[in-house]
Amino acid sequence: MARKMIDCRQVPNEAGCTLTIAGGEEEVLDAAVAHAVAKHGHQDTPELREMLRGSLQAAEPALA
């Protein structure tokens, strides 16, 4: 399974957030939406999900 990541530093936000989330695409998307709602005050909408999905990047495997 290809890992994906999203980095708040690369998504416009007013909070100066530095969180990075990595994992399977749907896991990352769900976690990013939950974070955006809880910490950035967004609503969970199809538009938010598509914006975040478009911000996902390939993640390098974590080193042990």
C-alpha positions as CSV (number, residue, x, y, z in Angstrom):
1,M,0.0,0.0,0.0
2,A,1.4,3.4,-1.0
3,R,1.6,5.8,2.0
4,K,0.4,9.3,1.7
5,M,1.0,12.4,3.8
6,I,-0.4,15.8,4.4
7,D,1.5,18.6,6.1
8,C,-0.3,21.6,7.5
9,R,2.7,23.8,6.7
10,Q,1.8,23.3,3.0
11,V,-1.9,23.9,3.3
12,P,-2.9,27.5,3.9
13,N,-3.8,28.0,7.5
14,E,-4.0,30.9,9.9
15,A,-3.0,28.9,13.0
16,G,0.7,28.4,11.9
17,C,0.0,24.6,12.4
18,T,3.0,22.3,11.8
19,L,1.2,18.9,12.0
20,T,2.1,16.2,9.5
21,I,-0.1,13.1,9.1
22,A,1.1,10.0,7.2
23,G,-0.5,6.6,6.4
24,G,-2.9,5.0,4.0
25,E,-4.8,7.5,1.8
26,E,-8.2,7.2,3.4
27,E,-6.7,7.1,6.9
28,V,-4.8,10.3,6.3
29,L,-7.8,12.0,4.7
30,D,-10.1,11.1,7.6
31,A,-7.5,12.2,10.2
32,A,-6.8,15.5,8.3
33,V,-10.5,16.3,8.1
34,A,-10.9,15.6,11.8
35,H,-7.9,17.8,12.5
36,A,-9.2,20.6,10.2
37,V,-12.6,20.5,12.0
38,A,-11.2,20.3,15.6
39,K,-8.2,22.6,15.3
40,H,-8.9,24.9,12.4
41,G,-12.7,25.5,12.7
42,H,-13.6,24.0,9.3
43,Q,-16.8,22.2,8.5
44,D,-16.6,18.6,7.2
45,T,-17.9,19.2,3.7
46,P,-17.2,17.5,0.4
47,E,-15.3,20.6,-0.7
48,L,-13.0,20.4,2.3
49,R,-12.4,16.7,1.6
50,E,-11.5,17.3,-2.0
51,M,-9.2,20.2,-1.1
52,L,-7.4,18.0,1.4
53,R,-7.3,15.0,-1.0
54,G,-5.7,17.3,-3.5
55,S,-3.0,18.2,-1.0
56,L,-2.0,14.6,-0.3
57,Q,1.5,13.7,-1.3
58,A,3.5,10.5,-1.5
59,A,5.2,9.7,1.8
60,E,8.6,8.1,2.1
61,P,8.5,4.9,4.3
62,A,9.4,5.5,7.9
63,L,12.8,4.3,9.0
64,A,13.0,1.9,12.0
